[in-house]
Amino acid sequence: MDVPMMMLGALVILTLCSLLSFKYRDLGFYGAIVAIIIAFLAVSRSEPNLIYYSAFIFAIGIINLFSLKVIKSVIQGVDYGLVALMVLATLYIFTTQDLAMILVAFVLVSVPTYILVMIREGGANVEVGIKYITFMVLATVLFLMGALILSYTKSLPDAGLLYLFGYVMLVVGLCIEVGVAPLHEWVPDVFTSADPIPMSIIASLAKIVPFIAALWILIYTASSLTASITIFTAVLAAISMFTGNIGALTSKEHARVLAYSTVANMGYVLTCLVVVINPEPEFICFALAGGLLMLFANAAGKIGFFNAIKGEGAFSPLMYLLAFSFIGLPPLMGFWGKFFILSSLVKVGLSLFEAGYVYIALAAIVVINSAISVPYYLRLARELGVGWKANLTNFICIAAVIIILITVTFLPVDWFFKGMAVIAQTMGIAI
């Protein structure tokens, strides 16, 4: 059975269980798990080299499902289905080369967050929802329009300004969607006002597909103008890193610190777009590995910290391990993400000689901002760290820590690069 058929089967099971969960709430949870398992098996069997990527998405999805058990929402049961739908789209996106399906995956990850952001104990947080949805609708429209314009320019002999217009629309839509400064207006207020559990999902699982979709589209539609317009993306990445880290350093509320931390982390990942769309295919694996590992480390860390906020603290050693990963302490996953990002920037910068100053400067900015982040991550770990309690919060944090500790035992050089080559080929790049 091929991937689309298995995905369709998973989607049918998910839909039926979500509908029945209005009467039997636990059915929504178990149906979501079954659907995710089917999707995971479909992707890993069709392309064995994607097993590591699929395993991380699977783990992040399952942890997010369990974290929803902490709160009793008015749509309990359906919320599990929404999270599982996001997982299915995230698993599927690397198995297709169809632009329409890439955009469908983007929408399937974005739209469920409109509902999830309003979930809280005893009702719906409508005020937060209105602000969040306003920005997300704008982001989605810009992203889709940019993607369609770029796709159209691929058939034109001389796209010129139309290509630049589509590029800017796509990148601006992406930046609003994931919270890249200076287009991050919604991030601090929404992160602080919303319930920590749905925010852990939005800050983790919802960040992966937008970047993957943007990478695929920019590579698919690349032209002679691509290299010259990357300075626009580089400037946004630099602004986001400084804005996020300085904002987190000066914030007091835990959720607001995590909001600005997300702005900074999305800036790190955005630098990968500068490398990946450069016409030097030999650096593609470094950029992809760095970006994905950074997204996975961000997901695990945000799940752990937001659940600790909800549970009024978690086991102190777990908090410090998550903080060390964010800082980039070797050999935790956060270190490897930054290492590969830095490696790709430096390699491209050196290969371009005089024109490579942008890449070298970005690498220096990544290092400087990693140093800026040290005090607030340690403060966050210290303030959220408590003694051991056998509760769901700590078990979720243990699962998050296991994810970032994978790179301690298994070096990414040995097992992650094979998948990166497959992913690059799926995106249309010959490695």
N, C-alpha and C positions, 0 to 999 in steps of 0.2 A: 504494500500500500504506500503511495507516494505522500510527500509532505502536505500538499494542499488537502487531500482527502482526510488525512489524520487530523489536520488542523480543523477541518470542517466538523469532523466527529467530536473533537474536543469542544468546539463552539456550541454544538447542539446540546451536549451534556451540560455545559455551563449555563446555557439559556434555560433549559428545563429545570435544573436544580435551583436557579435563581428565582424563577417564577414560583416554584413550590415552596421556597424558603419563607414566603409570607405566612404559610401555615406551619411548616416544620423548619425552624430557623437553622438548625444544625445541618440540614441538607445543603444549604448554600455553601457552608464551609467545606464539607466533604466533596461536593460536586466541583468546587474550585480546585481542590487538591488533585482530584482525578483528572480534570482538564489540563492542569499544568503538567502532570506526569505524562499524559499522552503527547502533549506538545513537545516536551523535552525529549521523549523517545523518538518522535518523528524527526526532529532536527539532528539529534546525535547519530541516528542510524543513517540518515541520508548523506551526512558529511561528518565522518568520524573526527576530522581535525577541528571541528567546531565544538567538540565535547566540552572543552574548558570554558569557553564563552557561555555555552548553554548551561553548564553546571553552576556558574556564578549567578546567572539570571534566575535559575531554578531556586537556588538557595535564598536569594534576596526576596523572591516572590513568596516563598513559604514562610519566611520570617515575618514579612509584612502581614500575611494572613493571620498568623498567630498573634501579632501585636494588636490587631483589631478586636481580639477577645477582651482586651482591657476595658473597652468602652461599650456601653449599651446604647446603640443609636436607634433612631426611629426606623431605619431601613436595614436593621441587622439581618444578615442573610444575603441581601442584594449587594451590600458593600463588599462582601467576599467575591462576588461575581465580577464587580467592577475592577477589583485588583487583579483577579485572574485574567480578565480581558486584556489588561495592560501587559501582563506577563506574556500572554500568547502573542501579542503584537511585537513585543521585544524579542522573543525567540524567533519569530518568523522573518523579521526584516532582513536578515543576512542570507536567507535562502532564496531570494527573488532578485531578478534584475529588471523588473517591470516598474516603471516610474509610477504608474497608477497605484500599484500595491504598496510602494514605498510611502506614498502620500496617505493611503488608507491607514497604514500602520501608525503614521504620525498622528492622524486624527484619533485613532482608537486609543492611543496613549494619553492624548491631551484632554479629550472630552470627559472621561470618567472623573478626572480631577475636579471638574466643575461641581460635582456632587460631593465628592469626598471632602473637599475643603470646608464644607458647611457642617459636617458631622461633629456633634458634641453631645455630652450627656444631657438628656432631657429636652432636646429639640434641635433646631437648625440655626446655625450662625449665619443669618441672612446678610448682615452688614459686611462681614468678611467675604462672603460669597459674591456679592455684587461687585466689590472692588476687584477681586481676583478674576472673575469671569470677564469683566470689562477689558482687562489687560490681555487675558488669554485669547479672547475673540479677535482682538486687534492683532496679536502675534500670529494667530493661525491664518488670518486673512492675508497678512503681509507675506508669510512664509509660502503659502500656496500660490499666491500671485507671482511671487519671485520665482518659484520653481517652474511654473508654467511659462513665464516669460523666458527664462533661461533655456527651457526645453525647446521653445519656438526658435530662439536664436541659433540653435544647433543646425537648423536647416537653411539658415541664411548665409550667403557668401561673405557678407560684411555686416556684422551685427552692430558694431560700434557702440554708441551710447545706449542702445537698447539692452545690450549685454550688461553694461555697467549698472544700468537702472535695475535690472533683474537681480544682479548680484547683491546690490545694496539692500533691496527689499527682502531678499532671502535671509541675509545675515542679520538685518535689523529684527525681522520676525523671530529668528532663532534667539537673539539676545534678549528680547522681551520674554519669550517663552521660558527660558532657563534662568533668567535673572542676571544678565551681564550688565555691569555699569558702563555708561551712565543711564542705561535703560532698565534699571532695577527698582524703580519707584515703588512697585507693589511689594517687594520682597520683605523689607523689615516690618512693615505694619501687618501683613498677612501672617508671617511666621510668628509674630508676637501675639496676635489676637486669636488665631485659630487653635483648635485642640492639638496638642503635640503629636498624637498618634496619626491622624491623617496627614499632618505636615511631614512626618517621617517618611510616609509613602511618596508624597510629592517631591520631597528633597532627595529621594533616593531613586526609586524606580522610574519616575517620570522624567528624569534628566538624560537617560541613555538614548532613547530612540531619536529625539530631536537632533542630537549631534550626529548620529549615524546617518540619518536621512539627509542632513545638510552636506555631509562628506560625500555621500553617494551622488547627490545632485550636482555638486560643484565639480566633482571628478568627471561625471558623465557629460557635462556641458562645457568643460574647460576649453578655452580658446587662447589666442595669442595675447589677449588682454588680461588674462588671469594673473600672471606674475606681477603686473604693475598695480593691480587693485588690491593685492594682499596687504599693502601698507594700511589700508582701512581696517582690516581685521586685526592687524598687529597693534594698532593704536587702541582699539576697543579692548583687546586682551590686557594691555598694560594698564589702562585706566581701571579696569575691573579688578585687577590684582591689588592695586594700591587702595582703591576705594573700599574694597571688601576687608582687607586686613586692617587698615586704619580705623574703619568703622567698627569692626569687631573689637579692636584694642580699646576703644573709647566707650563701648557699650557696657551696661551693667546687667540687664536682663539676659538670662540664659538663652532664651529663644531668639532674642535680637542678635546676640553674639553668633549663634548658629546661622542666622539669616545672612549676616555679613560674611561669615565664613563660606557660605554657599556662593556668594557673589565672587569671592576671591578664587574659590576652586573652579568655578565656571570660566574664570579668566585663564587659569592654567590650561584647561582643556581646550579653550578657544585657540590657543597658540598652535594646536595640532592642525587646525584648518590652514594655517599659514604654511605649514610644512607639507601636508598631504596634497595640496593643490599646486605645489611647486613641481615643475616638470622634471624632477629627479626621482624616478621610481624606486631606486635602491634604498631610499630613506623611508619608504612607506611603512615598512614593518615597525621601525622604531616609533614613528608618530602614532600609528594605530595602537601598538602595545602600550605606549605611554598614556594615550587618551583613555583607552578602555580600563586600564588598571587604575587610573586616577578616578574614573567614574565609579568603579567597583569599590574602591577605598572610601570615596565620598559617601556612597550608599550605605556601606556597613557602619561608618562612623555616625552618620546622621540617624540611622535607625537606633543605634545604641544610645546616643545622647538624648534624642527626643523621648525615647522610652524611659530614660532615667529622669527626665524632667516630669513626665507624667506620673512615674512611680515615686516621686520625691526622693530621688537618689538611687544609685546602684553601687554594687561592690567596687570599692575604690581601685584595686588593681586593674579591673576591667576598664574603668574610665581612663586611667593613665595609659593603658595600651592603645586605646582608640585615639587619645590625644597624640601619642608618639607617632602613630601612623599618619595622622593629619600633618604633623610637623615635618615628617619625612625621615624618621629615624630608621636606619637600616637594621635588619633586612625586612622590615614590615612592608606591606603592600603599598602604602603611601610613598615610601622611599622609591620603590621601583617605578611607580607611575611618573614621579618627577625625574628620576634618572633617565628614563627613556625619552621623556619630553625634552630634557636638556640635551641628551645625546643627538636627537634628531635636529634640534635647532643649531647646535654647534657644527654638526657634519654638513648641513646645508650651507651654513654661513661660510665655512672654510672652503667649500667647493665653489662658491660664487665669487670669491676674492673680494674686489672692491664693492660689489653689489650685496655682499653678505652681511653688512653692518647691522641691518634690521634684525636678522636672526641672532647674531651675537648679542645685541642689545637686549633682545627679548629673553635670552638665556640668563643674562645678568639680572634682569628684573625678576625672573622666577626665583633666583637664589636670594636676592634681597628680600623679597616678600616672604619667602619661607622663614627667614630669620625674624621678620616682623611678627609672624604668627605665633612664635614660641610662647610669649607671656600669656596670651589670652587662652590658648589651648590648655596650658598647665593650670591656669586659674579655673577654667571650666571643669577640669578633672578634679581639682581639689575641692571645689564647692559642691559638686554633684556626687563625690565619692563618699560612701557610707560603709558600715559594716555589712557582713554577709547576711542575707535573708533568703530563704528558699521560696522565692516568689517568681511570677511570670516575667517580671521586668528583668531580673538577673539572668534568667535562662535565655531570654531574648538577647541580652547583652553578651552572654557567653557565645551564642551562635554568631553574633556580629564579629566578635573577637577572633573566632575560629577562621572566619573568612580572611581577615587581614593577616593571620598567622600562616596561611597556606604558603606564602612566599618564603617563610623561614625554613621550611623543610624542602620545598621544591622550588628551585630557582627558576624564574620566568624564562631565562635564556633557554632552558632545556625543554620546556613544555608549552610555552605560550606562543612562540614565534611561528610554529607550524600553522596554528589557527590564523595568525595574522596574514600569512601568505595566501591562504584560502580566501580570507575576507577581502584582501586586496584584489585578488583575481575576480571575485564576485562583483567588486566595484568597477571592474574593467581595466585594471592595471596589470601589466605583464611584469612579473617579478623574476 
